[in-house]
């Protein structure tokens, strides 16, 4: 559970925005703990036909489908053949509740608001966000348009929200990271997160991101399977779905 929570704290020709819906997109992400050379988690994000598919590649395969046109996310547990459909409105309301709850947590006040992280631009593609107990070291790459960076921010924000609900973690520092990447017109290349714990030990998690615009044949098969699962698996309330994980 602790390892999954750490992973959740992370975590995707020149073309105008009007063509984004026709542009295939994939991002491979690996998450590492401390100085480990082997990743503790791998994710594959695919964008096709206006939908985002985030595949968690682990012992328990899970897919998150983000459909902004229908204002919903679908969580799919492949192993147990269950799913849960979550409206974006529900997630927005949940974030308001988390913010209210966190505002009373004086010992974690650094998470109350995204404005509590200071910004230092080291280079055009390297940024540090920090406060006394939390630091993000961000290395980015220039996408083919700033609009694509904004579209990625939209996905990352909703992914952050569903992680906050699943793992009961405050999302607001990650919001600022997402906003900063979009403001600079960047995709993530590498992110390192360092937190000073109450016992003064450092907790270090880093992620690497590899972006491409070509959907592989294996990717298309994954998407087809995910759509079939979403159409056929048993629907559950979110609370019941999370109890099955």
C-alpha positions in Angstrom: 0.0 0.0 0.0 2.8 2.4 0.9 4.6 1.7 -2.4 1.4 2.3 -4.4 0.8 5.5 -2.6 4.3 6.7 -3.5 3.7 5.9 -7.1 0.4 7.7 -7.0 2.2 10.9 -5.9 3.6 11.0 -9.5 1.9 10.5 -11.4 2.7 11.2 -19.3 5.2 17.5 -37.4 4.0 20.8 -35.7 0.3 20.6 -35.1 -2.4 23.2 -34.0 -4.7 22.4 -31.2 -7.6 21.8 -33.6 -5.8 18.7 -34.8 -5.0 17.3 -31.4 -7.9 14.9 -31.6 -6.4 13.3 -34.7 -2.9 13.0 -33.2 -1.8 9.7 -31.7 0.1 10.0 -28.5 1.9 7.7 -26.1 3.9 8.2 -23.0 5.9 5.5 -21.1 6.5 6.2 -17.5 8.8 4.4 -15.0 8.8 5.2 -11.3 11.9 4.6 -9.1 12.3 4.7 -5.3 15.4 6.3 -3.9 18.6 5.3 -5.9 17.1 2.0 -7.1 17.9 1.2 -10.7 14.9 -1.0 -11.2 11.5 0.7 -11.4 8.8 0.0 -8.8 6.1 0.8 -11.3 5.5 1.2 -15.0 2.7 3.1 -16.7 1.7 3.4 -20.3 -0.5 6.3 -21.4 -2.1 6.2 -24.8 -4.2 8.9 -26.4 -6.4 7.9 -29.4 -9.8 9.0 -30.7 -10.3 11.6 -28.0 -9.8 9.2 -25.1 -6.9 8.7 -22.7 -6.0 5.2 -21.6 -3.6 4.8 -18.7 -2.3 1.2 -18.2 -0.7 0.3 -14.9 1.7 -2.5 -15.7 2.0 -4.5 -12.5 0.9 -7.6 -10.7 -2.6 -6.3 -10.7 -3.4 -4.9 -14.1 -5.6 -1.8 -14.0 -6.7 0.6 -16.7 -8.0 4.1 -16.3 -10.0 5.5 -19.2 -10.5 9.3 -19.3 -13.3 10.5 -21.5 -13.5 14.2 -21.2 -16.3 14.5 -23.8 -18.5 12.4 -21.5 -17.0 13.9 -18.3 -16.1 10.6 -16.8 -13.3 8.3 -15.8 -13.7 4.5 -15.9 -11.5 2.4 -13.6 -11.1 -1.2 -14.8 -9.7 -4.0 -12.8 -8.7 -6.6 -15.4 -7.9 -9.4 -12.9 -11.3 -9.2 -11.1 -13.3 -8.2 -14.1 -14.9 -5.2 -12.4 -15.2 -1.5 -13.3 -16.3 1.8 -11.7 -17.5 4.8 -13.6 -16.6 8.1 -11.9 -17.9 11.5 -13.0 -15.6 14.4 -13.2 -18.1 16.4 -11.2 -17.7 13.9 -8.3 -14.0 14.3 -8.4 -14.2 18.1 -8.4 -16.5 17.9 -5.3 -14.1 15.4 -3.7 -11.2 17.8 -4.2 -13.1 20.6 -2.4 -13.6 18.2 0.6 -10.0 17.3 0.7 -8.9 20.9 0.6 -11.2 21.7 3.5 -9.9 18.7 5.5 -6.2 19.5 4.8 -6.6 23.2 5.8 -7.1 22.0 9.4 -3.9 19.9 9.3 -1.3 22.3 10.6 1.5 19.8 10.5 1.0 19.3 6.8 0.1 22.9 5.9 2.6 22.8 3.0 0.1 20.8 1.1 -2.9 23.0 1.7 -2.5 25.2 -1.3 -0.5 25.0 -4.6 0.8 28.6 -3.9 2.9 27.3 -1.1 5.6 26.0 -3.4 8.1 28.5 -4.6 9.3 28.4 -8.2 12.9 28.5 -9.5 13.6 28.3 -13.2 17.1 27.0 -13.6 17.0 26.7 -17.4 14.3 26.9 -20.1 13.5 23.3 -19.4 14.5 22.7 -15.8 12.4 23.9 -12.9 12.4 23.5 -9.1 9.3 23.7 -7.0 10.0 23.7 -3.3 9.2 24.6 0.3 10.9 23.5 3.5 9.5 20.0 3.4 8.8 19.2 -0.2 10.8 19.6 -3.4 10.2 18.8 -7.1 13.1 18.8 -9.5 11.6 18.9 -13.0 13.3 18.3 -16.3 11.1 18.8 -19.3 11.2 18.6 -23.1 9.5 20.9 -25.7 6.5 19.3 -27.3 5.6 20.3 -30.9 3.2 22.9 -29.6 2.3 24.5 -26.3 -1.3 23.3 -26.8 -0.1 19.7 -26.5 1.5 20.6 -23.1 -1.9 22.0 -22.0 -3.7 18.9 -23.1 -1.3 16.7 -21.1 -1.9 19.0 -18.1 -5.6 18.2 -18.4 -5.0 14.5 -18.3 -2.5 14.8 -15.4 -4.9 16.9 -13.3 -7.7 14.3 -13.6 -5.2 11.5 -13.0 -4.0 13.3 -9.9 -7.6 13.7 -8.7 -8.5 10.1 -9.0 -5.3 9.1 -7.2 -6.2 11.5 -4.4 -9.5 9.8 -4.0 -8.1 6.3 -4.2 -5.1 6.8 -1.9 -6.4 9.6 0.3 -3.5 11.9 -0.5 -3.6 15.7 -1.0 -3.2 16.6 -4.6 -2.4 20.3 -4.5 1.4 20.3 -4.8 1.0 18.1 -7.8 -1.5 20.5 -9.3 1.2 23.2 -9.2 3.7 20.9 -10.9 1.1 20.3 -13.6 0.3 24.0 -14.0 4.0 24.9 -14.1 4.8 22.4 -16.9 1.9 23.7 -19.0 2.8 27.3 -18.3 6.4 26.6 -19.6 5.0 24.6 -22.5 6.8 21.4 -21.4 6.2 17.7 -21.3 7.9 15.9 -18.4 11.1 14.1 -19.1 12.2 13.4 -15.5 10.7 14.4 -12.2 12.3 13.9 -8.8 10.2 14.3 -5.6 11.9 14.7 -2.3 9.9 14.9 0.9 11.3 15.5 4.4 9.4 13.2 6.7 8.5 14.0 10.3 11.5 11.9 11.5 13.7 14.1 9.2 14.5 11.3 6.8 14.2 11.9 3.1 11.8 10.1 0.9 12.9 10.2 -2.7 10.8 9.1 -5.7 11.7 9.9 -9.3 9.9 9.2 -12.6 11.1 9.1 -16.2 8.9 9.8 -19.2 9.3 8.8 -22.8 7.0 10.4 -25.4 6.2 9.3 -28.9 3.4 10.1 -31.4 3.1 6.7 -33.0 0.6 4.1 -31.6 2.1 0.6 -32.0 0.1 -2.4 -33.1 0.3 -3.8 -29.5 -1.0 -0.4 -28.2 -4.1 -0.7 -30.5 -4.7 -4.2 -29.1 -4.5 -2.8 -25.6 -7.0 -0.1 -26.4 -9.4 -2.6 -28.0 -9.2 -4.8 -25.0 -9.7 -1.9 -22.6 -12.9 -0.8 -24.5 -14.2 -4.4 -24.4 -13.6 -4.6 -20.6 -15.3 -1.3 -20.0 -18.3 -2.4 -22.0 -18.6 -5.9 -20.4 -17.2 -5.9 -16.9 -19.5 -5.7 -13.9 -20.2 -2.1 -12.7 -19.5 -1.2 -9.1 -19.8 1.9 -6.9 -16.4 3.5 -6.4 -16.3 2.6 -2.7 -17.0 -1.0 -3.5 -14.5 -1.1 -6.3 -11.7 0.3 -4.1 -12.4 -2.4 -1.5 -11.7 -5.1 -4.1 -8.2 -3.8 -4.8 
